[in-house]
């Protein structure tokens, strides 16, 4: 037999023996699920790579067949049970780690997002967290309001010129301008660009579009980082947009490090992370780039999509819009009033509108597993061995008909009805996750949602333009929800400016 023949036989023997082990002797061998998924990650590869972001719907089907707990690949368990969510995504009182395999696909080494163990996460999150406390955001509401005033100005111009506005681009321009000012101290002025600089999201969406492929082939991150930008532009425009945006943030980190400790240093988040008082191993341009990009990702696209989805429903449902507008008059007696976030969140119907906008927009679509390294988790008679990645998918909770009857309906009053019964529906509003790894930017997101939606409803009349519901329907999972074709999009014609 030739050397190549011996090698082929050895490989086949290895794969057969590994399959037998995974099926019959692996610690997860007794868990329900398809045998192919237990043997190989090729099952997930087929649904997410070949079919394009459809594994989430296969998970839904598998749960219908096998029940609430399934083995979804050789090493991971997925659970579909809203009441078990906080067991997986637990508080700091119980040790939870992230799965390094899932984290690696985003290429954000050194950031708080990519921290595996809780000790590293606490060290990286502590200097960031204070910038995103509720009080810190309230003290900087002027940044949101300034951008919102610019958006109002452009909407007024669009009304006069009868120009169709891309709401998803407009809201992304606003959230991008705000997070860049808040993190880096400069305004990229996306709101002032033609079409609200719709390309501002190309880098973020490039990462989302590539995430599944990078999960299976993390070496591609190394290759993309090594390729010249011009070559990357020709090979893969999405990868080029991603690399270009990260290069810009790298340069900002270099500047912040040069200015650290000098009179030129600013009181921005990135300068705080670059300060001489920070541990030396955390003061590198590469780490600052990744920490900053993680914040830009979280602070731009997901909030913008929630705003656009909320606007879609508000301007297709005059009954909801008019009821909200009447309630808003309590804190916005005139259309050009400037209420605070604190004023707005006291309004029950307004709060219901925000909650529904978040619930239906889902936030992160992909699962984010957790590992209990020293604790065996128990679920319905199944003991999950320590060190096993375990996950739930937000969409399955947010759209659970047992919790949210008629889950696809935009119904702000469901939150008021639940509150009247003493029910805490917010327990199941998991867009920002739960526990020690809850999204650090949720207060900024809430402030933007309340201020922007209140302003556009109180000040403008709109008609949706060329925006079928399929434009916003969750059909494919590429990190965030995508429609079946193209990108999430909502367009509108500003038909009137309210004067009283």
C-alpha positions in Angstrom: 0.0 0.0 0.0 1.3 3.5 -0.9 2.0 6.1 1.8 -1.1 8.1 0.6 -3.2 5.0 0.8 -2.0 4.3 4.4 -2.7 7.9 5.3 -6.3 7.8 3.8 -7.0 4.6 5.8 -5.7 6.2 9.0 -7.9 9.2 8.5 -11.0 7.1 7.8 -10.3 5.0 10.9 -9.8 8.0 13.0 -13.1 9.5 11.8 -15.0 6.3 12.4 -13.5 5.8 15.9 -14.2 9.4 16.8 -17.8 9.1 15.6 -18.3 6.0 17.7 -16.9 7.7 20.7 -19.1 10.8 20.3 -22.2 8.7 19.7 -21.8 6.2 22.5 -19.1 7.1 25.0 -19.0 11.0 25.1 -20.3 12.6 28.2 -23.1 14.1 26.1 -24.0 10.8 24.4 -27.3 10.4 26.3 -28.6 13.8 25.3 -31.3 13.8 22.6 -30.7 15.2 19.2 -29.8 14.1 15.7 -26.9 11.6 15.4 -25.3 13.6 12.6 -25.1 16.7 14.9 -23.5 14.6 17.7 -20.9 13.2 15.2 -19.9 16.4 13.5 -20.3 20.2 13.3 -21.0 19.6 9.6 -24.7 19.6 10.5 -24.5 23.3 11.6 -22.2 24.1 8.8 -24.8 23.0 6.2 -27.6 25.1 7.7 -25.6 28.2 8.4 -23.0 28.3 5.6 -24.5 26.3 2.7 -28.1 27.4 3.3 -27.2 30.8 4.7 -28.0 31.6 8.3 -30.9 29.0 8.7 -29.6 27.0 11.6 -31.8 28.8 14.0 -34.9 27.4 12.3 -33.4 24.0 12.3 -32.9 24.4 16.1 -36.6 25.3 16.4 -37.6 22.1 14.4 -35.2 19.9 16.5 -36.8 21.2 19.7 -40.2 20.2 18.4 -38.9 16.7 17.6 -36.7 16.0 20.6 -37.9 18.3 23.4 -36.6 21.3 25.3 -32.9 20.1 25.6 -30.9 18.9 22.6 -27.3 18.2 21.7 -26.6 20.5 18.7 -23.0 19.6 17.9 -20.4 17.3 19.4 -19.7 19.6 22.4 -22.7 21.9 23.0 -26.2 21.6 24.5 -29.1 24.0 23.6 -32.1 24.5 25.8 -35.4 26.1 24.9 -37.0 27.1 28.2 -37.4 30.7 29.2 -37.5 29.9 32.9 -34.0 28.2 32.7 -32.4 31.2 31.1 -31.1 32.8 34.3 -29.5 29.5 35.3 -27.3 29.6 32.2 -26.7 33.4 32.1 -26.2 33.6 35.9 -25.1 36.5 38.1 -21.5 36.9 39.3 -22.4 34.8 42.3 -22.0 31.7 40.1 -19.0 31.2 37.9 -19.8 31.4 34.2 -17.4 31.6 31.3 -17.8 32.3 27.6 -17.1 29.6 25.0 -13.8 30.5 23.3 -14.8 28.9 20.1 -17.8 31.2 19.7 -15.9 34.2 20.9 -13.0 33.7 18.4 -15.2 34.3 15.3 -15.5 38.0 16.1 -11.8 38.7 16.3 -12.1 41.1 19.2 -9.2 39.8 21.3 -8.5 41.8 24.5 -12.0 43.4 24.7 -14.4 42.9 27.5 -16.8 41.1 25.1 -14.2 38.5 24.3 -13.2 37.8 27.9 -13.5 34.1 28.7 -13.1 33.9 32.4 -14.9 36.2 34.9 -11.8 37.6 36.5 -10.5 38.9 33.1 -13.9 40.2 32.2 -14.2 42.2 35.5 -10.8 43.8 34.9 -11.7 44.8 31.4 -15.3 45.9 32.1 -14.7 47.9 35.2 -13.2 51.0 33.5 -15.9 50.9 30.8 -18.9 50.2 33.0 -18.8 53.6 34.8 -19.2 55.4 31.5 -22.5 53.5 30.8 -24.2 53.8 34.2 -27.6 55.3 34.1 -26.4 58.5 35.8 -23.5 58.8 33.3 -25.8 58.5 30.4 -28.3 61.0 31.8 -25.5 63.4 32.3 -24.6 63.1 28.6 -28.1 63.2 27.1 -27.1 66.3 25.3 -25.0 64.2 22.9 -28.1 62.3 21.9 -30.2 65.4 21.8 -27.8 67.3 19.6 -27.8 64.4 17.0 -31.5 64.1 17.3 -31.9 67.8 16.5 -29.9 67.3 13.4 -32.1 64.4 12.4 -35.2 66.5 13.0 -33.7 69.2 10.7 -33.1 66.7 7.9 -36.6 65.2 8.3 -38.0 68.7 7.9 -36.0 69.2 4.8 -37.1 65.9 3.4 -40.8 66.8 4.1 -40.4 70.1 2.1 -38.6 68.4 -0.8 -40.8 65.3 -0.7 -37.7 63.1 -0.5 -37.9 59.5 0.5 -35.9 58.8 3.7 -34.2 55.6 4.6 -35.1 55.4 8.3 -32.8 52.5 9.0 -29.8 54.5 7.6 -30.9 57.7 9.4 -31.1 55.9 12.8 -27.8 54.1 12.2 -26.2 57.5 11.4 -27.5 58.9 14.7 -26.5 56.0 16.8 -23.1 55.8 15.2 -22.5 59.6 15.7 -23.5 59.2 19.4 -21.3 56.2 20.2 -18.3 57.7 18.4 -18.7 60.9 20.3 -19.2 59.1 23.6 -16.3 56.7 23.1 -13.8 58.7 21.1 -14.8 62.3 21.5 -15.3 63.1 17.8 -18.4 63.2 15.7 -18.1 61.4 12.3 -21.1 63.5 11.1 -22.8 60.6 9.4 -26.1 62.5 9.8 -24.6 65.3 7.5 -23.6 62.9 4.7 -25.7 62.2 1.7 -28.1 59.3 2.4 -27.0 59.5 6.0 -23.9 57.7 5.0 -25.6 54.3 4.7 -22.2 52.7 4.3 -21.4 53.5 8.0 -22.7 50.0 8.8 -20.7 48.2 6.2 -17.9 47.2 8.6 -20.3 45.9 11.2 -22.5 44.1 8.7 -19.4 42.7 7.1 -18.5 41.1 10.4 -22.0 39.8 10.9 -22.1 38.4 7.4 -18.8 36.6 7.9 -19.4 35.5 11.4 -20.6 32.0 10.6 -17.7 31.3 8.2 -15.2 32.7 10.8 -16.8 30.4 13.4 -15.8 27.3 11.4 -12.6 28.8 9.9 -11.1 31.2 12.4 -7.8 31.2 10.4 -9.6 33.5 8.0 -9.3 36.3 10.6 -5.5 36.0 10.5 -5.5 36.0 6.7 -7.8 39.1 6.5 -5.6 40.9 9.0 -2.5 40.1 7.0 -3.9 41.2 3.6 -3.3 44.7 2.3 -6.5 46.8 2.3 -6.5 47.3 -1.5 -6.3 43.6 -2.1 -9.0 42.9 0.4 -11.2 45.4 -1.4 -11.0 43.4 -4.5 -11.4 40.0 -2.9 -14.2 40.7 -0.4 -15.9 44.1 0.0 -17.5 43.1 3.3 -14.1 42.1 4.7 -12.6 45.3 3.4 -15.2 47.4 5.1 -14.6 45.6 8.3 -10.8 45.9 8.1 -11.0 49.6 7.1 -13.2 50.5 10.1 -10.9 48.6 12.5 -7.9 50.4 11.0 -9.5 53.8 11.7 -10.2 52.8 15.3 -6.6 51.4 15.6 -5.3 54.9 14.6 -7.6 56.5 17.2 -6.1 54.2 19.9 -2.6 55.2 18.9 -3.5 58.9 19.3 -5.2 58.2 22.7 -2.0 56.5 23.9 0.2 59.3 22.7 -2.0 61.9 24.5 -2.4 59.9 27.7 -1.2 61.8 30.7 -0.7 65.0 28.7 -2.8 68.2 28.6 -4.1 67.1 25.2 -5.8 64.1 26.8 -9.6 64.2 26.8 -12.1 62.8 29.3 -13.5 60.3 26.8 -13.8 56.5 27.3 -10.9 55.7 25.0 -8.7 58.1 26.8 -9.6 56.5 30.1 -8.7 53.1 28.7 -5.4 54.5 27.5 -4.5 56.3 30.8 -1.2 55.5 32.5 -3.1 54.3 35.5 -4.4 51.3 33.5 -2.4 48.0 33.6 0.3 48.1 31.0 -0.9 44.9 29.3 -4.2 46.6 28.6 -2.6 49.7 27.0 -2.0 48.7 23.4 -3.5 50.1 20.2 -4.7 46.6 19.2 -6.7 46.2 22.5 -8.1 49.7 22.3 -9.1 49.0 18.7 -11.0 45.9 19.7 -12.6 47.3 22.8 -13.7 50.4 20.8 -15.0 48.3 17.9 -17.0 46.1 20.3 -18.7 49.2 21.7 -19.3 50.6 18.2 -20.9 47.4 17.1 -23.2 47.2 20.1 -23.9 51.0 20.0 -24.8 51.3 16.3 -26.7 48.6 14.5 -28.9 46.8 17.0 -30.3 50.0 18.5 -30.8 51.4 15.0 -32.8 48.3 13.9 -35.0 48.6 17.0 -35.7 52.2 16.2 -36.5 51.4 12.5 -38.7 48.4 13.5 -40.5 50.5 16.0 -41.1 53.3 13.4 -42.4 50.7 10.9 -45.1 49.6 13.3 -45.9 53.0 14.6 -46.4 54.4 11.1 -48.5 51.5 9.9 -50.7 51.6 12.9 -52.5 54.9 13.4 -54.3 53.7 16.5 -51.0 53.0 18.3 -49.4 56.1 17.0 -52.2 58.4 18.0 -52.5 56.9 21.5 -48.8 57.3 22.0 -48.9 60.9 20.7 -51.6 61.8 23.2 -49.7 60.3 26.1 -46.5 62.2 25.0 -48.3 65.5 25.3 -48.0 65.1 29.1 -44.2 65.7 28.9 -44.1 67.3 25.4 -46.8 69.9 25.4 -45.4 71.3 22.1 -43.9 69.2 19.3 -40.5 70.9 19.8 -40.4 70.1 23.5 -37.2 68.4 24.7 -38.2 65.9 27.4 -35.6 63.9 29.3 -35.2 60.2 29.2 -36.4 60.2 32.9 -39.6 62.0 31.9 -40.4 59.6 29.1 -39.8 56.3 30.9 -42.5 57.3 33.4 -45.1 57.0 30.6 -46.6 53.5 30.6 -47.7 53.4 27.0 -44.4 54.8 25.8 -42.5 52.2 27.8 -44.7 49.5 26.2 -43.8 50.8 22.7 -40.1 50.7 23.6 -40.4 47.1 25.0 -42.3 45.9 21.9 -39.7 47.5 19.6 -36.9 45.7 21.4 -38.8 42.4 21.7 -39.7 42.2 18.0 -36.2 43.4 16.8 -34.6 40.6 18.8 -31.2 42.2 19.1 -28.6 39.5 18.7 -30.0 36.6 16.7 -27.2 34.0 17.2 -26.9 32.0 20.4 -24.2 32.9 22.9 -23.3 30.0 25.0 -22.0 29.9 28.5 -19.8 27.4 30.3 -20.1 26.4 34.0 -16.5 25.3 34.4 -16.8 23.7 37.9 -20.6 23.2 38.3 -22.8 20.4 36.8 -26.0 22.0 35.7 -29.2 19.9 36.0 -32.2 20.3 33.6 -35.2 18.0 33.7 -33.3 14.9 34.7 -30.3 15.6 32.5 -27.0 16.4 34.2 -24.8 18.7 32.0 -21.1 18.0 32.8 -18.9 20.9 33.9 -17.2 22.6 31.0 -20.0 22.0 28.5 -21.1 25.0 26.5 -24.9 25.6 27.1 -27.0 28.1 25.2 -30.4 29.5 24.7 -31.6 31.6 21.7 -33.2 35.0 22.5 -35.7 34.8 19.7 -37.3 31.7 21.2 -37.9 33.5 24.4 -39.0 36.8 22.9 -41.5 35.0 20.7 -42.8 32.4 23.1 -46.6 32.4 22.8 -47.0 31.2 26.4 -45.3 34.4 27.6 -46.3 36.8 24.8 -49.7 35.7 23.3 -49.9 36.5 19.6 -46.1 37.1 19.7 -45.8 38.6 16.2 -48.2 41.4 17.0 -46.9 44.8 18.0 -48.9 45.3 21.2 -47.6 47.9 23.6 -50.5 47.3 26.0 -49.4 43.7 26.7 -46.8 45.3 29.1 -49.5 47.4 30.8 -51.8 44.4 31.2 -49.0 42.3 32.7 -48.0 45.1 35.1 -51.7 45.5 36.3 -51.6 41.7 37.1 -48.3 42.0 39.0 -46.5 40.1 36.3 -42.9 40.9 35.4 -42.7 40.5 31.7 -39.4 42.4 31.6 -37.8 39.2 33.0 -38.2 37.8 29.6 -37.0 40.8 27.7 -33.5 39.3 27.1 -32.2 41.5 24.2 -29.3 42.6 26.4 -28.8 39.2 28.0 -28.7 38.7 31.8 -26.3 38.1 34.6 -22.7 39.2 34.8 -22.2 39.5 31.1 -25.3 41.7 30.4 -24.7 44.2 27.7 -22.8 47.2 29.1 -24.5 49.7 26.8 -28.1 49.0 27.6 -28.6 52.4 29.3 -27.4 54.3 26.2 -29.7 52.1 24.0 -32.7 52.8 26.2 -32.0 56.5 26.3 -31.8 56.6 22.5 -34.9 54.6 22.0 -37.0 56.7 24.3 -35.8 60.1 23.0 -35.8 59.3 19.3 -39.1 57.5 19.1 -40.9 60.2 21.2 -39.5 62.9 19.0 -40.4 61.4 15.6 -43.9 60.5 16.7 -44.6 63.9 18.3 -43.2 65.9 15.4 -43.8 64.1 12.2 -46.3 62.3 10.0 -44.9 59.6 7.8 -46.0 57.1 5.2 -43.9 54.0 4.5 -42.5 53.8 1.0 -41.5 50.6 -0.8 -41.2 48.8 2.5 -43.1 45.5 2.5 -43.1 43.6 5.8 -40.6 41.1 4.3 -38.0 43.9 4.6 -38.1 43.6 8.4 -39.0 40.0 8.9 -36.5 37.8 10.6 -35.6 35.1 8.0 -31.9 34.5 8.4 -29.5 34.7 11.3 -26.2 36.5 10.5 -25.5 37.6 14.1 -28.5 39.9 13.9 -31.8 39.2 12.2 -31.8 39.6 8.4 -34.6 39.4 5.9 -34.6 36.6 3.4 -33.0 38.9 0.8 -30.8 41.9 1.2 -30.5 43.9 4.4 -33.0 45.1 6.9 -34.5 48.4 5.5 -37.4 50.8 6.2 -38.1 53.7 3.9 -40.6 56.5 4.5 -42.0 59.7 3.0 -42.2 62.5 5.6 -45.7 63.8 4.8 -46.1 66.4 7.5 -44.5 68.4 10.4 -46.8 68.6 13.4 -47.2 72.2 14.6 -49.3 71.7 17.8 
